[in-house]
Amino acid sequence: MKSMRVLLITFVLLVGIGVFCKLFVGVERIDAGCVGIKVNLVGDNRGVDDITEVTGWVFYLPLFTQIHEFPTFTQVKDYSPFYVNAKDGSEFTVDPTFSYYVDRSRVPQMFRQYRRSLGELEDGYIRNVIMDSYRIVANQFPSDSLISNRQDFELAVQKMLVDELNKEGFIFQQLTSNITAPQSLKDAIDAKNRTTQEAYQAENKLRQAEAEAKAKVIAAEAEKKVNDLKASALTPLIIQQMFIEKWDGKMPQYGEVPKLYRDMTK
């Protein structure tokens, strides 16, 4: 009976200690690459404590304080696609992937201002800034200019993001837009490119025909000059010599016998 009472008292003490530790003592391990911030829930110092906890084990009182953990290593967020309009009203699709990290010295102020975890800030504040930046910049570019000057468009969006996010403690690293033009605009561009290509080919054919015609004229003129030179060189003596060279020695049986030699006495 006495042993049962000892066991019961021991059990009650253990439960009491457990409840006490659960309510009044908390232990949190802040991982490396993260910043832990301590939030006071009661008293005159309610809010974010001025002390930024370092990585490691942190002891606190759960009834009076909370510990929040913010990662400060690179974060990569792949957002769902959304639409933006160019200056002429054409609708483009943007499917951005954004990478950044948090300035660890700005974490307490960041939590004091937004009272949100980093994941909630990604889906709220950061997403809104990204969408607004794309929409504002896209509205400054006509459709054809947005396509042909994609790099200028990307740089303008990045500059706006850096200016807005850096002042809140989010350090920009990289942004991939994956912007897609509407199908109607793609078809118009393809048709324009085909027309340009066909005109270029027709121009090349015309140049080729002109070159061939000039080549034929030059060849004809050269041939005419050669013939003229040959004709001027065929004197009666040369013609007689050519006849003699090709004669087989037989006299014609009919008709007049040609004179093979010129009468030098005349």
Secondary structure in CASP SS format (residue, H / E / C, confidence):
PFRMAT SS
TARGET T0000
AUTHOR 0000-0000-0000
METHOD secondary structure of the structure
MODEL  1
M C 1.00
K H 1.00
S H 1.00
M H 1.00
R H 1.00
V H 1.00
L H 1.00
L H 1.00
I H 1.00
T H 1.00
F H 1.00
V H 1.00
L H 1.00
L H 1.00
V H 1.00
G H 1.00
I H 1.00
G H 1.00
V H 1.00
F H 1.00
C H 1.00
K H 1.00
L H 1.00
F H 1.00
V C 1.00
G E 1.00
V E 1.00
E E 1.00
R E 1.00
I E 1.00
D C 1.00
A C 1.00
G C 1.00
C E 1.00
V E 1.00
G E 1.00
I E 1.00
K E 1.00
V E 1.00
N E 1.00
L C 1.00
V C 1.00
G C 1.00
D C 1.00
N C 1.00
R C 1.00
G E 1.00
V E 1.00
D E 1.00
D E 1.00
I E 1.00
T E 1.00
E E 1.00
V C 1.00
T C 1.00
G E 1.00
W E 1.00
V E 1.00
F E 1.00
Y E 1.00
L C 1.00
P C 1.00
L C 1.00
F C 1.00
T E 1.00
Q E 1.00
I E 1.00
H E 1.00
E E 1.00
F E 1.00
P E 1.00
T C 1.00
F C 1.00
T C 1.00
Q E 1.00
V E 1.00
K E 1.00
D E 1.00
Y C 1.00
S C 1.00
P C 1.00
F E 1.00
Y E 1.00
V E 1.00
N E 1.00
A C 1.00
K C 1.00
D C 1.00
G C 1.00
S C 1.00
E E 1.00
F E 1.00
T E 1.00
V E 1.00
D C 1.00
P C 1.00
T E 1.00
F E 1.00
S E 1.00
Y E 1.00
Y E 1.00
V E 1.00
D C 1.00
R H 1.00
S H 1.00
R H 1.00
V H 1.00
P H 1.00
Q H 1.00
M H 1.00
F H 1.00
R H 1.00
Q H 1.00
Y H 1.00
R C 1.00
R C 1.00
S C 1.00
L H 1.00
G H 1.00
E H 1.00
L H 1.00
E H 1.00
D H 1.00
G H 1.00
Y H 1.00
I H 1.00
R H 1.00
N H 1.00
V H 1.00
I H 1.00
M H 1.00
D H 1.00
S H 1.00
Y H 1.00
R H 1.00
I H 1.00
V H 1.00
A H 1.00
N C 1.00
Q C 1.00
F C 1.00
P C 1.00
S H 1.00
D H 1.00
S H 1.00
L H 1.00
I H 1.00
S H 1.00
N C 1.00
R H 1.00
Q H 1.00
D H 1.00
F H 1.00
E H 1.00
L H 1.00
A H 1.00
V H 1.00
Q H 1.00
K H 1.00
M H 1.00
L H 1.00
V H 1.00
D H 1.00
E H 1.00
L H 1.00
N H 1.00
K C 1.00
E C 1.00
G C 1.00
F E 1.00
I E 1.00
F E 1.00
Q E 1.00
Q E 1.00
L E 1.00
T E 1.00
S C 1.00
N C 1.00
I C 1.00
T E 1.00
A C 1.00
P C 1.00
Q H 1.00
S H 1.00
L H 1.00
K H 1.00
D H 1.00
A H 1.00
I H 1.00
D H 1.00
A H 1.00
K H 1.00
N H 1.00
R H 1.00
T H 1.00
T H 1.00
Q H 1.00
E H 1.00
A H 1.00
Y H 1.00
Q H 1.00
A H 1.00
E H 1.00
N H 1.00
K H 1.00
L H 1.00
R H 1.00
Q H 1.00
A H 1.00
E H 1.00
A H 1.00
E H 1.00
A H 1.00
K H 1.00
A H 1.00
K H 1.00
V H 1.00
I H 1.00
A H 1.00
A H 1.00
E H 1.00
A H 1.00
E H 1.00
K H 1.00
K H 1.00
V H 1.00
N H 1.00
D H 1.00
L H 1.00
K H 1.00
A H 1.00
S H 1.00
A H 1.00
L C 1.00
T C 1.00
P H 1.00
L H 1.00
I H 1.00
I H 1.00
Q H 1.00
Q H 1.00
M H 1.00
F H 1.00
I H 1.00
E H 1.00
K H 1.00
W C 1.00
D C 1.00
G C 1.00
K C 1.00
M C 1.00
P C 1.00
Q C 1.00
Y C 1.00
G C 1.00
E C 1.00
V C 1.00
P C 1.00
K C 1.00
L C 1.00
Y C 1.00
R C 1.00
D C 1.00
M C 1.00
T C 1.00
K C 1.00
END
